[in-house]
Amino acid sequence: MRWIIGVALAVLLLSGCGSILRLSYGQGPTLAYWWLDGYLDLDGEQSARLRDDLDRWFEWHRGAELPVYADLLARAQKEVMQPVTGAAMCGWRDEAQRRLDVAVERAVPMLAALAVTLKPEQLRHLEARLAKGDAEMRADYAQADRVERSRGSFKRTLERYDNLYGRLDEAQRRSLGQLLAASPFDADRWLVERERRNAEMVRTLSAVAASGDIAQAQAAVRLLIERAQRSSRADYRAYAERLTQENCALAARMHNLMTTAQRQHARDKLKGWEEDLRELAAAPANGGGAVTGETAR
């Protein structure tokens, strides 16, 4: 369900640089609509209502949530210069999850209203699009060649660290490779869980669409959101929790290997993102796409 509920946060947090962030967020309702339409092949009536709902959701999100994100980034700028623990990293993860929960809950009525209108052919389109996404993920994350799989994992993770801290030196890269090699992450297991969740989502949405009951639809959407965050299978929940703790520890160990200059680079990035969010929050809803003369971060 995350593909349908995390639209705004993906637009906001995955942009990667200031001017692109402002431009992307300003176009958020349009980008979110086209993303959803790609999965559901919406008709004219559905499209009109969804566009209105997305406009209202982004208007709320801009005013209510962006200032909160900016405050969190201001706090992070102070902490990023100091050593951290795995527990502290998990604390930041939990804070991010709380903000996501708020944003998603606000989207439940919109998603439920759309779900009850879905037609059988749209659900088949969704199923096919999800299957395509699963195949793409398998090609990217679960290559048969284990060396290639490890290289892909290292490259993706290194890009995130280089983006935040600046280029890692050779010793830091070796440490990252060793930590990733020891990680309990199992791409095959993750993909099986992803496929199960996608199948559950299609079944649930099919039942909701057949019933046409909006209260049932809202309950179903909330359940799917819960399942996206916490598996219904006890063995996978235990695995996911262990992986979370290991990832927090890995992030802390890597942070503590960073030089003062690299931490300052991270602080500057966080400061830039904070300023971008405050600018977005203060801008009129239809003016968020305006880009100032500032260069991309």
Buried (B, 14 or more C-beta within 10 A) or exposed (E): BBBBBBBBBBBBBEBBBBBBBBBBBBBBBBBBBEBBBEBBBBEEEBBEBBBEBBBBBBBBBBEEBBBBBBEBBBBBBEBBEEEBBBEBBBEBBEBBEEBBEEBBEBBBBBBBBBBBBBEEEBBEBBBEBBBEBBEEBBEEBBBEEEEEBBEBBBEEBBEEBBBBBBEBEEEBBEBBBEBBEEBEBEBEBBBBBBBBBBBBBBEBBBBBBEBEBBEBBBBBBBBBBEBBBEBEEEEBEEBBEEBBBBBBBBBBBBBEBBEEEBBBBBBBBBBBBBBBBBBBBEBEBEEBBBEEEEEBB
